[in-house]
Amino acid sequence: MSIQNSKRLSLVRTELPPCCVRICPSDNSVIILGTYKLEEDRTRHGSIDVYEYDEQNGNKLTISKQYKVEGAVLDLKFHSKNDSILISAHSTGNLIFWKVDAANRTLSELKNYQLFDEETLITSIFCSPIDQNLLLATATTGEAALVNISDYSMQLLDTVHDLECWTGSFGEIGELSQVVFTGGDDAKLIAHDLRTNQSFWNTGHRHHGAGVVSILSPGPNWNTNNSNHLWTGSYDDSLRILDLRVIDKENPLLIPGYIPKVIQEENLGGGVWRLIPSPLPNDNRVMSCCMYDGARIIEPGNDTFEVTRYFKRDHESMCYGGDWSSGGKFIATSSFYDNIVQIWSPDETE
C-alpha cells in the first residue's frame, strides 16, 4: 500500500508554543491546547487555550478563551470516565483538574494538586481505563506516581528510571490490567506490577536505541486480534512491536524476568512521540506524532504494521501534540517552535 498525503482542513498560529492538544470527546468543535514557553532566564510559563472549530463555515479554528497558568503545560488528558473533567500536567510539579463547559467553551478550576516539588516537570499523565480513580503521572526525576483522585493520595512506583520518565500506559486485558508500563530517557521500558508497585522486567538499549517516549498497550477497543503486542515509540525515530509473551490470548500474562522481544521495527523519519488509536469501533489505525517529521496514520497487521498516510504541511518544527476527534472525521496536531496547529483528515488525501 502506498503512503498518501492527508488533506489539510485548517491552520492557526498560536500565541505561545503548543505542547499538547485535546479534542473534547462530547463536542468535537472544542479543541484545547496546552502551551509551554521557556524564557531566556530559564523560567517556564504557559496557558490552556480553548479553540472553536467550525466545520460548517470554512473549517475555521478560532480561539475562545485563554487561561494563563504559572507553570508550562506538558500534557492534557480528559478523564477516561467523565469527559467534563480535564487534567493538566505542569512544569511546576502540579496537576490542575478543570471542569469543562463545552457549550460555553469555558474551563473552571476544581483542584490544584502539588504532586512533586516545584522544580520537577510532570512529563505525562494517563487515566486508568479500568479504575476511574487512578491516574499515572511521570516526571523528569525518572519517577512515576499513581494518584488516587478520590482523595488525592499518591504512591510512587518502586522502580525508577535512570533519566527522565517520559511516558506510560495502563494495561487493560486479563492479567495486564494489573500492569502499568513506563518509558524513559534511559531507553528503558519498565513493566510494573500494580499490586506490589515493583517491576516485572525492564528493557535496555538492546530493544531501543534511545529514549522510550510513547507506549500503546493492547485493549478491548484496539488491536484485539493481537493482544500480545505492545507498541513503543522512541527518540531513535523507530516504532516497534514487542511480543508480550501471551500464554493465553484470553488471559494474557507477563512472566517476571522474561523480557519481551521486538518482532517488528521501522524508522518513521522522526521521533515517535505519541501513539493515538482511532476512536472508531473496529478501526485499528493509529495516529503517530513524529516530532520533526509531521504525523502518520499506521495500520496494524499480523505481527506487522504499515504506514498509510502522511501529514506535515506547515509543521516545520517538533510535532508534539495530537488528538483524534471522537467521531473519527479529523485529527488535530501541533508543532512547537513554529506555534502551529493544523486540522487534517485521516481519510481524505491531497
C-alpha angles and dihedrals in degrees: 000000000000122000112246130195114249121232119255116228103179145357134198135175117226131215095233130026110281113229102173138015133202130182114211106249094212095045116024092193088073114081120179126200131195114208133203127196124181112197127208091258088058094250117136131213137160149160144233109236124197115207132187118221113203110195093174096058108049097303090280118183113201134168117249104175138004124201114195114214130192097235126044116261116243100171143011127196134175113225109265094230102030119040092189087074120077123185124202127197118212142202089237095067096258139114122217120204114207134193109225120215099190095180092059096032091235139130129207124195115245103172138357107203121190102214102165132014118287093257092060122090116217101221101188144355132206131188116219111249089212109036110048091201097052125095131175120211126184126202145199089247088070090251129125123201134200111217125199101210094193091072102005093242119152139206126186121225109246098231113071128196117242091231135016116331104224107177150001146187138203119232115233113181126080113310089357087075084077093054134083122189127210132188129202148185087258087074089248127138108197127195111206127196108230091206093061103015086230127121127260092198143325131216129218142190091316087073104031127027093207141003121331106236105165136033130186117191126201114259143169090267100043134053093341092166089062102043090152092065127099117186120210133184124204144192085245086077094248134125114207138190114214122198107231092200096245110195095186118019091210091054109024117199137194118220112219111245093007102117115209121244128234110247098177136011132173133180107239095190096252141043108291097233102162136022113193121175123218112267092219121104116254090012114117097179118131129205115216127196104214101193109224094017106054123242139308142201112227128193122204123226132176103310088335144077134205132204109231105166135036130194130181116124105142097004094112096154137035111335097208105147129062144146140175119230113245090239090055094231100115146012128217119209133173136203120211116216095036093050093231132153119184133186117210142168122253089202109034119075134203 
